[in-house]
């Protein structure tokens, strides 16, 4: 098993290399890049000022200066090798939009997405696992039917639509919660208790939107898997031999039911940094999701590549962690 995970780790660098090559080439040939936007801005400024006779015309030297500034003066393969060499030295380049190093731009927004991602994972699995067990054991009971209705209603409402409704009814009209933001403007001046209260006050509505979608999937995945295992022969045999039903559920059926949950947990690693640009846009949360979206819209390709590199790396590591958790949950699985 150790050799398997070592091979998986060794496969991450070439896979990352392939992903970054594909996206880098796409950004170079996609229309409306930073060079085209800069040329358009210069032409509009010249046209407005009418400071030169040939308004909107750029000389070849000016065009080359613009291309050199944005790094488009080299062939695409040389530009990629230059970017890769900087990345290997810990330099992700500079953001065209923010005028700051990409690493600093990401560092400022990563804690926001990490905070919401970690809280979402803890709440989702902390609530959905016991809820799925209860629903499986008490199938078709009142509590099962009532929670199914609530979970499905939450799952049917898109997170961005729910966020808009929450802002209108619970923030704008009633004033119970802030309209948006990660924390309040006076956050640094508050005490530790005040900071915790302020963060919780701002986080209730966004976390609600984050959680409603994952609740249904995890809950019914646990329930269906557990019901299948409770109907298996090995559980009935254990009960027939004198094992209590509670012990049979916890020590036998539940452990086997956690195998798909362990796999899904590894996939959830990208939530830790990826965030959701829709939710972050609605609640004006300056996290990684909104950063990635804005970088694509603004053609800020250095930030695009930086966000891609981090999210892809965490996705590969998440898959590796998922395989490890499956092996821990199910001793019968042996990787070679």
C-alpha positions as CSV (number, residue, x, y, z in Angstrom):
1,X,0.0,0.0,0.0
2,X,2.9,2.3,0.7
3,X,4.2,1.8,-2.8
4,X,0.7,2.7,-4.2
5,X,0.5,6.0,-2.4
6,X,4.1,6.8,-3.3
7,X,3.3,6.3,-7.0
8,X,0.2,8.4,-6.7
9,X,2.3,11.2,-5.1
10,X,4.9,10.9,-7.9
11,X,2.1,11.2,-10.5
12,X,0.9,14.6,-9.1
13,X,3.7,16.7,-10.6
14,X,3.3,15.5,-14.2
15,X,-0.5,15.7,-14.0
16,X,-0.2,19.3,-12.7
17,X,2.2,20.0,-15.5
18,X,-0.3,18.7,-18.1
19,X,-3.2,20.7,-16.6
20,X,-1.3,23.9,-16.5
21,X,0.0,23.5,-20.1
22,X,-3.5,23.1,-21.4
23,X,-4.9,26.1,-19.5
24,X,-1.9,28.3,-20.3
25,X,-2.2,27.6,-24.0
26,X,-6.0,28.4,-23.8
27,X,-5.3,31.7,-22.1
28,X,-2.8,32.7,-24.8
29,X,-5.1,32.1,-27.7
30,X,-8.4,33.1,-26.1
31,X,-9.8,36.4,-27.6
32,X,-10.2,39.5,-25.4
33,X,-7.0,39.0,-23.5
34,X,-5.2,41.7,-21.4
35,X,-3.3,43.0,-24.5
36,X,-6.5,43.5,-26.5
37,X,-8.1,45.2,-23.4
38,X,-5.1,47.5,-22.9
39,X,-5.0,48.4,-26.6
40,X,-8.7,49.2,-26.5
41,X,-8.2,51.3,-23.3
42,X,-5.4,53.3,-25.0
43,X,-7.4,53.9,-28.1
44,X,-10.4,55.1,-26.1
45,X,-8.2,57.4,-24.1
46,X,-6.6,58.8,-27.2
47,X,-10.0,59.2,-28.9
48,X,-11.4,61.1,-25.9
49,X,-8.4,63.4,-25.5
50,X,-7.9,63.8,-29.3
51,X,-4.3,64.6,-28.4
52,X,-2.9,63.0,-31.6
53,X,-4.1,63.3,-35.2
54,X,-4.5,59.6,-35.9
55,X,-6.8,58.9,-33.0
56,X,-6.9,55.2,-32.1
57,X,-3.8,54.2,-33.9
58,X,-0.9,52.7,-32.0
59,X,2.7,52.6,-33.2
60,X,4.5,49.3,-33.5
61,X,6.8,50.4,-30.5
62,X,3.7,51.1,-28.4
63,X,2.2,47.7,-29.3
64,X,5.4,45.9,-28.4
65,X,5.6,47.7,-25.1
66,X,2.1,46.6,-24.2
67,X,2.9,43.0,-25.2
68,X,6.1,43.0,-23.2
69,X,4.4,44.4,-20.2
70,X,1.8,41.6,-20.2
71,X,4.4,38.9,-21.2
72,X,2.9,38.3,-24.7
73,X,6.1,39.2,-26.5
74,X,7.4,35.6,-26.4
75,X,6.3,32.5,-28.2
76,X,3.8,30.6,-26.1
77,X,6.1,27.7,-25.2
78,X,8.9,30.1,-24.1
79,X,6.3,32.1,-22.1
80,X,5.1,28.9,-20.4
81,X,8.7,27.8,-19.5
82,X,9.3,31.2,-18.1
83,X,6.1,31.0,-16.0
84,X,7.0,27.5,-14.9
85,X,10.5,28.5,-13.9
86,X,9.1,31.3,-11.7
87,X,6.6,28.9,-10.1
88,X,9.4,26.5,-9.2
89,X,11.0,29.4,-7.4
90,X,7.8,30.3,-5.5
91,X,6.9,33.2,-7.8
92,X,3.4,33.1,-9.3
93,X,3.8,36.4,-11.1
94,X,2.0,39.7,-10.7
95,X,-1.7,40.3,-11.1
96,X,-2.7,42.6,-14.0
97,X,-5.9,43.8,-12.2
98,X,-4.6,44.3,-8.6
99,X,-1.0,45.2,-9.4
100,X,0.2,42.9,-6.7
101,X,2.0,39.6,-6.6
102,X,-0.4,36.7,-7.2
103,X,0.8,34.9,-4.1
104,X,-0.2,37.9,-2.0
105,X,-3.6,38.3,-3.7
106,X,-4.3,34.6,-3.0
107,X,-2.9,34.7,0.5
108,X,-5.3,37.5,1.4
109,X,-8.4,35.6,0.2
110,X,-7.5,32.0,1.0
111,X,-8.3,32.2,4.7
112,X,-11.8,33.4,3.9
113,X,-12.6,30.3,1.7
114,X,-10.7,28.0,4.1
115,X,-12.9,29.2,7.0
116,X,-16.2,28.7,5.2
117,X,-15.0,25.4,3.7
118,X,-13.9,23.9,7.0
119,X,-17.0,24.9,8.8
120,X,-19.1,23.6,6.0
121,X,-17.4,20.2,6.1
122,X,-17.7,19.9,9.9
123,X,-21.4,20.9,9.9
124,X,-22.3,18.8,6.9
125,X,-20.8,15.6,8.0
126,X,-21.4,16.2,11.7
127,X,-25.2,16.6,11.0
128,X,-25.7,14.4,8.0
129,X,-24.0,11.3,9.3
130,X,-26.2,10.8,12.5
131,X,-29.2,12.0,10.5
132,X,-28.7,9.4,7.8
133,X,-28.3,6.7,10.5
134,X,-31.5,7.8,12.2
135,X,-33.4,7.9,8.9
136,X,-32.1,4.4,7.9
137,X,-33.1,2.8,11.3
138,X,-36.5,4.5,11.4
139,X,-37.3,4.3,7.8
140,X,-40.8,5.6,6.8
141,X,-41.4,6.9,10.2
142,X,-42.6,10.4,11.0
143,X,-39.1,11.7,11.6
144,X,-37.8,10.1,8.3
145,X,-40.6,11.6,6.2
146,X,-40.4,15.1,7.9
147,X,-36.6,15.4,7.5
148,X,-36.8,14.1,3.9
149,X,-39.2,16.9,3.0
150,X,-37.0,19.5,4.6
151,X,-33.8,18.1,3.0
152,X,-35.3,17.8,-0.5
153,X,-36.8,21.3,-0.3
154,X,-33.4,22.7,0.6
155,X,-31.8,20.7,-2.2
156,X,-34.3,21.8,-4.8
157,X,-33.6,25.5,-4.2
158,X,-30.4,26.7,-5.9
159,X,-27.9,28.2,-3.5
160,X,-27.8,31.6,-5.3
161,X,-31.6,31.9,-5.3
162,X,-31.7,31.0,-1.7
163,X,-29.0,33.6,-1.0
164,X,-31.0,36.3,-2.7
165,X,-34.1,35.4,-0.8
166,X,-32.2,35.4,2.5
167,X,-30.7,38.8,1.8
168,X,-34.1,40.3,0.9
169,X,-36.1,38.9,3.8
170,X,-33.6,38.4,6.6
171,X,-31.2,41.2,5.9
172,X,-32.7,44.1,3.9
173,X,-36.3,44.0,5.3
174,X,-35.8,42.9,8.8
175,X,-32.2,43.9,9.4
176,X,-31.5,40.7,11.4
177,X,-28.3,39.9,9.5
178,X,-25.8,42.0,7.6
179,X,-26.3,42.5,3.9
180,X,-22.9,40.9,3.2
181,X,-19.2,40.9,3.9
182,X,-17.0,38.4,5.7
183,X,-16.8,40.5,8.9
184,X,-17.8,44.0,9.9
185,X,-15.8,47.2,9.3
186,X,-14.9,47.6,13.0
187,X,-13.8,43.9,13.3
188,X,-10.2,44.8,14.4
189,X,-11.4,47.0,17.2
190,X,-13.6,44.4,18.8
191,X,-12.7,42.0,21.7
192,X,-12.3,38.3,21.1
193,X,-15.9,37.7,22.1
194,X,-17.0,40.6,19.9
195,X,-15.0,39.2,16.9
196,X,-16.6,35.8,17.3
197,X,-20.1,37.3,17.6
198,X,-19.5,39.5,14.5
199,X,-18.1,36.7,12.4
200,X,-21.0,34.4,13.4
201,X,-23.5,37.2,12.6
202,X,-22.0,37.6,9.1
203,X,-21.6,33.8,8.5
204,X,-25.1,32.5,9.2
205,X,-26.6,33.3,5.8
206,X,-23.7,32.3,3.6
207,X,-23.2,29.1,5.5
208,X,-26.9,28.3,5.1
209,X,-26.4,28.5,1.3
210,X,-23.3,26.4,1.4
211,X,-25.0,23.7,3.5
212,X,-28.4,23.2,1.8
213,X,-26.9,21.5,-1.3
214,X,-24.6,19.1,0.5
215,X,-27.1,18.1,3.2
216,X,-29.3,16.1,0.8
217,X,-26.5,14.2,-0.9
218,X,-24.6,13.2,2.2
219,X,-27.7,12.3,4.2
220,X,-29.3,10.1,1.6
221,X,-26.0,8.5,0.7
222,X,-25.6,7.4,4.3
223,X,-29.2,6.3,4.6
224,X,-29.2,4.2,1.5
225,X,-25.9,2.6,2.1
226,X,-26.8,1.8,5.7
227,X,-30.2,0.3,4.7
228,X,-28.5,-1.9,2.2
229,X,-26.0,-3.2,4.8
230,X,-28.7,-3.7,7.4
231,X,-30.5,-6.0,5.0
232,X,-27.3,-8.0,4.3
233,X,-26.8,-11.5,5.6
234,X,-23.8,-10.7,7.8
235,X,-25.9,-8.3,9.9
236,X,-28.7,-10.7,10.4
237,X,-26.2,-13.4,11.3
238,X,-24.5,-11.1,13.9
239,X,-27.9,-10.4,15.5
240,X,-28.8,-14.1,15.4
241,X,-25.6,-14.9,17.3
242,X,-26.5,-12.5,20.1
243,X,-25.0,-9.2,19.0
244,X,-27.3,-6.3,20.0
245,X,-28.9,-4.4,17.1
246,X,-27.1,-1.2,18.2
247,X,-23.7,-2.9,18.1
248,X,-24.5,-4.5,14.8
249,X,-25.3,-1.1,13.3
250,X,-22.4,0.8,14.7
251,X,-19.6,-1.8,14.5
252,X,-20.7,-3.7,11.4
253,X,-23.2,-2.0,9.0
254,X,-22.2,1.6,9.6
255,X,-18.5,1.0,9.0
256,X,-19.2,-0.6,5.6
257,X,-21.6,2.2,4.8
258,X,-18.9,4.8,5.3
259,X,-16.9,3.7,2.3
260,X,-18.6,6.0,-0.3
261,X,-18.6,8.7,2.3
262,X,-14.8,8.4,2.6
263,X,-14.5,8.7,-1.1
264,X,-16.7,11.8,-1.3
265,X,-14.8,13.4,1.6
266,X,-11.6,13.4,-0.4
267,X,-13.4,15.1,-3.3
268,X,-14.6,17.8,-0.8
269,X,-11.1,19.1,-0.4
270,X,-11.6,21.5,-3.3
271,X,-14.4,23.1,-1.3
272,X,-11.8,24.3,1.2
273,X,-10.3,26.7,-1.2
274,X,-12.6,26.8,-4.3
275,X,-15.5,28.3,-2.5
276,X,-18.5,29.3,-4.6
277,X,-18.3,32.5,-6.7
278,X,-22.1,32.7,-6.8
279,X,-22.5,32.7,-3.0
280,X,-19.5,35.0,-2.6
281,X,-20.8,37.4,-5.2
282,X,-24.2,37.6,-3.6
283,X,-22.9,38.2,-0.1
284,X,-19.9,40.3,-1.2
285,X,-17.4,37.9,0.3
286,X,-13.9,38.4,-1.1
287,X,-12.8,34.7,-1.2
288,X,-11.2,32.4,-3.7
289,X,-14.3,31.6,-5.6
290,X,-15.0,35.3,-6.4
291,X,-11.3,35.9,-7.1
292,X,-11.2,33.1,-9.6
293,X,-14.4,34.3,-11.3
294,X,-13.2,37.9,-11.6
295,X,-9.8,36.8,-12.8
296,X,-11.4,34.9,-15.7
297,X,-13.7,37.8,-16.6
298,X,-10.9,40.4,-16.4
299,X,-8.5,38.1,-18.2
300,X,-6.1,38.3,-15.3
301,X,-4.3,35.2,-16.5
302,X,-1.6,35.2,-13.8
303,X,-4.3,34.9,-11.1
304,X,-6.1,32.3,-13.2
305,X,-3.0,30.1,-13.4
306,X,-2.3,30.6,-9.7
307,X,-5.8,29.7,-8.6
308,X,-5.8,26.7,-11.0
309,X,-2.5,25.5,-9.6
310,X,-3.7,25.5,-6.0
311,X,-7.1,24.1,-6.6
312,X,-5.8,21.3,-8.9
313,X,-3.1,20.4,-6.3
314,X,-5.7,20.1,-3.6
315,X,-8.0,18.1,-5.8
316,X,-5.2,15.5,-6.4
317,X,-4.3,15.5,-2.7
318,X,-8.0,15.1,-1.9
319,X,-8.3,12.0,-4.1
320,X,-5.3,10.6,-2.4
321,X,-6.8,11.2,1.0
322,X,-10.1,9.7,-0.2
323,X,-8.2,6.5,-1.1
324,X,-6.5,6.4,2.2
325,X,-9.7,6.9,4.1
326,X,-11.3,4.0,2.1
327,X,-8.5,1.8,3.1
328,X,-8.8,2.7,6.7
329,X,-12.6,2.2,6.7
330,X,-12.5,-1.1,4.8
331,X,-9.6,-3.3,5.8
332,X,-10.4,-5.7,2.9
333,X,-9.1,-3.0,0.4
334,X,-5.4,-3.3,-0.4
335,X,-3.8,-1.0,-2.9
336,X,-0.9,-2.4,-5.0
